[in-house]
Each structure stands twice: as structure tokens, then as C-alpha cells.
Amino acid sequence: MKLFKLIILLFGCLFFSSSLMAQRDRIEYLPNFDLQKVHWGYYLGLNKKSYKLTYTEPFNTVRVVEDVGFNVGLIGDLRLHENINLRLEPGLSTNSKTLYFNNPPRLNDSIREAGGTYLHIPLLLKFSTDRYDNIRPYVIGGIAYDYNFSSNQDNPDDNSNGEFRLKKHNFMYELGFGIDFYLYYFKFSPSIRGVFAINNELKYDNPLSENRYTDRVDFLGTRGVFINLTFE
């Protein structure tokens, strides 16, 4: 919640300061930038990803404590219309989570670590307003593929042996908003993105295991917030 408030404050400050600059200085930077059919860029950012969990039985909850992660990637932008762009933004993200099982099958063994490095490949549509001086707000959304390098999916051991497993291949949708700032040499665009898993990412414990931690979990899927700073 503190991270979310910080994000809103950051965007408020950026929009307010950019409005003041626009009123003071009417010089239009990069006037032909948006006429390019194709252009490239890169992004850096932070993320905070947790899990949405649903259960087959009540009161068998799992508490998730997540850390702030880092993301970096490339941007390929195709102009479809003066206000619509198709974007491919492949990148890597890191994030770690700790899961606490409320009613573990084995006493004094309730904690599991779910560290992760992900290849994140979103295909997005960007809808922009008309440009006002050196400012252009936008909304963005689409679908994404995630490859979890740390999934542990192929490990034959499960939670009975202390091994928490997730699927390698996952799909999600992504929604967000941001502001393009046209500077002297490049376009700078901070944005906030929400990511929401479509498929169940959990690799269930082996059927013959004596202590099955995942039996009461009906669905486990990523829910997260990305803050991206793009340079184009």
C-alpha cells in the first residue's frame, strides 16, 4: 500500500511539474518523433508481485510476503494510427516471495520460498491522447507471456521434501497508464502497469506424497504492479 501511494505521488508531481513547464516554455521538442513508422527504446523499473489464491476449503489460507523486484527490457514500437501504437516489450524481471501455510500438513514446516527470474514478453496496444506541447498521456494494455526460470517444475521432489514448485509457462494480461514527456534528445515515459495471471501457475504436489501442501489450493496466479521508466 505504501508503494502504491508513492507511485501516485510520483505521477502527481511529474504531471504538475510538466504542466508548469508547458505553460512557461512553448518550445516543442522532437516534433516529428511520432511520425516514425517504427522506433525502438528500452526501459528500467521496479515491480512488486504477489499471488492471488483461491481455495477448495475455507480457513486453509496461505499468506504471501513479497519483496520489491527489478525489471529491464527493450521496446519495439509500430505506429498503427496517429493515436494507436502496437508495442512489443520483452524483458527480464526478478522477484522473490515467501509463503506461509496456515495449516501445514507437517508441523514446524510452514514456510516456502518462491524466488523468481522471469522472461516477460508483453504484446500491447498503446492509446495516446493528442500531444499537448511536450506532454502526451496514454493508456496501455494487452497480453503477456511469462517464462519462469526458477519454476522448479521438473523437480521430482515436492513440498514433502521442502520443494515448492511452479509452472514454467504462464500467461497474463497487462493494463496501465503513463505520460510521454518529449525532451530535447529523447522521449521519457514513466508508466504504471498491473499484471494479472490468466492460468493457474501452481505445480501440485505428487499424488502419492504423504504430506501434500497444495491440495487445498484451487488457484494460484501472479498479481503485481510494475513501475517502468522508458527511454525512446
N, C-alpha and C positions, 0 to 999 in steps of 0.2 A: 504494500500500500504506500509506503514511503517512497519507493522507486516511482510509482505511478504519479504521485504528487510532484515529484521532482521533474518528471517528464513534462507535465502540464505547465509547470512554472517556466521551464526552459523554453518551450514553444511560445508561451505568452511573451517572454522577454524578447525572443527573436522577432516575433511579429510586430511588437511595439517599436523596437529599435529600427526595424526595416521601414516601418511606416514613417517614422521621423526622418529617416534618411531620404525617403522618396519625396517628402514634402520639401526638404532642404535642397536636394540635388536632383535635377531633372536629366542628368546625363544618362543616356541609355547604353548600357554595356552589352556586348555580344548581340547586336541587333538581328543578325542573320543566323544565330545559333539554331533556332527551332525550324529552320528551313531545310536542315540536313535530313536526307532520307534515312541514313544510318549513322549512329555515332556510338562511342564507347566510353567507359568510365570504370570506376572502382568504388568500393565502399568499405568502411570500417564501422564497428559498432559494438554494442553490448546487448546481452539478452538475459532474460530471466524466465526459465522454462520449468513448469511443474507438470503434474499429471491430473487429468480428470479421471476419477474412479467411480464405477458403479458396482454394486454387489448383488449376489444372489440371495443373501440373507442379511437382515439388519444387524447392527452392532458389531460387525466384523470389519471395522474400518482400518485403513492404512493411512498414517499421517506422513506427508511428504514435506521435507525441508530442502529447499533448493538454494544453490549458490548462483551468483551472477557470473555469466559466461561471456565469451568474446566471439565476435563474428567478423569475417573478412571475405570479400569476394569481388567478382568482376561484373560489369554491366554491358549488355548489348541491347541497343535501343533501335527499334524500327518505327518510323513515323507512318502511321496509317491515315491520319487526318490531322488538321491543324490543332485539334484538341485531344486526340487519342493516339497513344503510343503502345506498341507491343514490346515487352521487355523480358529478356532472359537474364537472370541474376544468379548464376552458380557461385557457391561459396562454401566455406568451412565454418562451422560453429562448434564451440566447446561448452559443455555444461555438465555439472555434477549434481546429483540429488541423493539424499539419504531417506530411506523408507523405514518407518517404524510400524510393525504389525501389532495391532491392538490385542489380538488373541492368538499368539503364535502357537503352532502345534507342539513346539518344543520349548519348554521354559528356559528363560535366560538366553534366548537366541532370537530376538525380535528385530534386529537391525540388519538392513541390507543396503549396500552402496550401489548406485546406478550412475557411474561416471559415463561420460559420452563424448565422442567426437563424431560429428555428423557432416556428410556431404549434403548440402541443401540446395536444390535446384528448382526455383520457382519460375513459372511462366505467368506473366502478369499483364493486365491491361491498366494503363495509366490514363486517367481522365483529368485533364487540366482545364482551369478557367482561362479566359483571355489574359494576356500579360498586362500588368499594370506597372509601368516604369520598369523596375528591376525585380519585380516580385511576381510569382505565379503559384498560387495554391493548387493542390491536386489531391485526388483520392486514387487509391490503387488497390487492386485485388486480383486473385487468380488461384491457381492450384500449384502444389509443390510436391516434389518427391524428395524423401529423406533416406539416405543410406547411413545406417548406424554402424560405424567401425567398431564400436565397443559393445555390440549387442549380446555377445556370449551365446548366440542362438545354437551354434553347433557343438557346444559343450555337452557331453552326455550326462554330466552331473547337474543336479538341480538344487533347490533350496534345502533338501535333506542334507546336502553336503556343503551348504553355505553359498551356493552359486545362484544368483538372481539373473534371469535370462529375459532378453527382449528380442523382438524380431529385427532382422536386418533391413528389410524393405518396408517403407511406410509412406503413406500419402496423407496430405493435409491441404486445407485451404488457408489462404492468407488474405488479410484485409488491413488497410492502413490509410494514412493521410500524411501529407507533408507540404513543404513550401520550397519552391525553387527560388534561389537568390542568384541573380546574374551579377557576377563580379567582373573585374577588369580582364582577368586571364581565363577564368573558368566559371562553370556553374556549380554552386554549392547547394545541396538539398538535404536538410535533416528530415527524417520521417519516423513515424511510429507505426509498427506493424504488429498485428495479432496473428498468431498461428494456431490452428485448431486441427487436431488429428481426425482423420476420417475412419481409419481402420483400427482394430484392437492391436496394440503393439506388444502385448504380453505373450511370452512363450511359457505355456503352462508346465507345471511340474509333471514328471513322468508318472503315468497311471499306477505303476507298481511301487512307487515310493511310499515309505512308511509315514513320513511327515510331509504332507502336501500343503504348502503355504498359500498357493494360488487358487485353490478350489472355489473359494467364496468370492473371488473377483470376477465380475461379469465383463467389465470393460476397463481398459487402461489406455489412455491416449494423451498425447502431448497437448498442453495448453501453455502458451507463452507469449511474451512481449519482446519485440526487437526494437532497439533504437539504432537506426542506421544513419551515418553521415556519408553522403555520396559526393563524389567529385567527377564532373564530366567536362 
